[in-house]
């Protein structure tokens, strides 16, 4: 009898928990729509990058057809730390510093090691808009203008995570072409 009551209580609590999760998800979606953040997902594996990204990468002749685009926000502490680690990443990469001009943007740009190309200013803000990004840091592994892997937040906040993402992307594209 006690076991039946315990099972019934677990079922009721599980249903209540799932209902609460759904309510939170609906609230987040509603809030995102109110400030223009909603829309179709832009970071989908296999999807072509927006023209703003492709054009910005084309302007950086030293990058080949495959690269890692690391988007850093000037309001993100993890991004400032990651900017200093970019020189240790074993992938061709470009840093895209997103934020309003000023001291914090200068700090992030100054933290990026020499030799790592940087996209900033209006071009970087347009890339953020076109990708509909709200989570930083974000890393996009791309090949010929198509997304092959992505990492956001804690999945892209250290050089080791970016190296792992790059190895994953290179491995996936090699498999796809064999």
RADA-V117661 format. One record per residue. RES is the residue in three letters. D_LAST is the distance of its C-alpha to the last C-alpha in Angstrom with 1 decimal. Layout:
RES/D_LAST
RES/D_LAST
This chain:
UNK/60.1
UNK/59.0
UNK/55.4
UNK/55.4
UNK/56.7
UNK/54.0
UNK/51.2
UNK/52.7
UNK/53.0
UNK/49.3
UNK/48.2
UNK/50.5
UNK/49.2
UNK/45.5
UNK/46.2
UNK/48.2
UNK/45.4
UNK/42.8
UNK/45.3
UNK/45.7
UNK/42.0
UNK/41.8
UNK/44.8
UNK/43.3
UNK/40.1
UNK/42.2
UNK/44.4
UNK/41.5
UNK/40.1
UNK/43.6
UNK/44.2
UNK/40.9
UNK/41.9
UNK/45.3
UNK/44.1
UNK/41.3
UNK/38.5
UNK/37.3
UNK/34.8
UNK/31.3
UNK/28.8
UNK/27.2
UNK/24.7
UNK/22.2
UNK/18.5
UNK/17.0
UNK/20.4
UNK/21.3
UNK/23.7
UNK/27.3
UNK/28.4
UNK/30.6
UNK/27.7
UNK/25.7
UNK/28.9
UNK/29.9
UNK/26.6
UNK/26.9
UNK/30.3
UNK/29.0
UNK/27.7
UNK/26.8
UNK/23.9
UNK/20.5
UNK/18.0
UNK/17.2
UNK/20.3
UNK/22.1
UNK/25.1
UNK/27.9
UNK/30.7
UNK/34.0
UNK/37.3
UNK/40.6
UNK/42.1
UNK/39.7
UNK/40.8
UNK/37.3
UNK/36.0
UNK/38.7
UNK/37.8
UNK/34.1
UNK/34.8
UNK/36.3
UNK/33.3
UNK/30.7
UNK/31.2
UNK/29.8
UNK/26.4
UNK/23.6
UNK/21.8
UNK/22.7
UNK/24.9
UNK/27.8
UNK/30.7
UNK/32.1
UNK/35.7
UNK/37.1
UNK/40.8
UNK/44.2
UNK/45.3
UNK/47.6
UNK/47.9
UNK/45.1
UNK/42.6
UNK/43.9
UNK/43.5
UNK/39.9
UNK/39.1
UNK/41.2
UNK/39.2
UNK/35.9
UNK/35.6
UNK/36.0
UNK/32.9
UNK/31.2
UNK/31.4
UNK/33.4
UNK/33.7
UNK/37.0
UNK/39.9
UNK/39.6
UNK/36.0
UNK/35.0
UNK/37.3
UNK/35.8
UNK/32.3
UNK/33.7
UNK/35.3
UNK/32.3
UNK/30.1
UNK/33.1
UNK/32.9
UNK/35.5
UNK/33.9
UNK/33.7
UNK/32.0
UNK/28.8
UNK/25.5
UNK/22.7
UNK/19.4
UNK/18.4
UNK/15.8
UNK/17.3
UNK/20.0
UNK/18.1
UNK/18.6
UNK/15.7
UNK/18.2
UNK/22.0
UNK/24.8
UNK/28.5
UNK/31.8
UNK/31.7
UNK/27.8
UNK/28.1
UNK/31.5
UNK/30.8
UNK/28.8
UNK/27.2
UNK/26.1
UNK/24.5
UNK/22.7
UNK/21.4
UNK/20.3
UNK/18.5
UNK/16.7
UNK/15.7
UNK/14.5
UNK/12.5
UNK/10.9
UNK/10.2
UNK/8.8
UNK/6.4
UNK/5.4
UNK/5.7
UNK/3.8
UNK/0.0
